[in-house]
Amino acid sequence: CTLDSEVALRVGGDFFFDPQPGDSPVNLVLIAGGVGINPLFSILLHIADLHGYQEGKGNRHKLGTAKLYYSAKNTSELLFKKNILGLMKAFPGKITCCFHVTQQHSQICKELQPHIRGK
């Protein structure tokens, strides 16, 4: 987003991402904290499936990018972190993530270091 960009936010409730063939591509920004990652991780998996299908079979879905901002107390509380890193590796530039930790006291593993913000 840039200054004065229009964004839509949704907090809580039932939500999903179900693009239809022919829809204009959208760029998603997903924001999660702690266990709130569960529904957003499902959305990331769906996006990865659509990207994989698109690359393999000429899918008619037009997909933008997905950027996940995910915060937890420490890296051990970042659920699905290895899966998320795998999605980022499988779909570089299409799926990205920035982890934020607020109370990390131990060393952060090298694999996560480039994606960690905060302490």
Secondary structure, 3 states (H helix, E strand, C coil): CCCCCCCCCCCCCCCCCCCCCCCCCCCEEEEEEHHHHHHHHHHHHHHHHHHHHHHHHCCCCCCCCEEEEEEECCHHHCCCHHHHHHHHHHCCCCEEEEEEECCCCCCCCCCCHHHEEEC
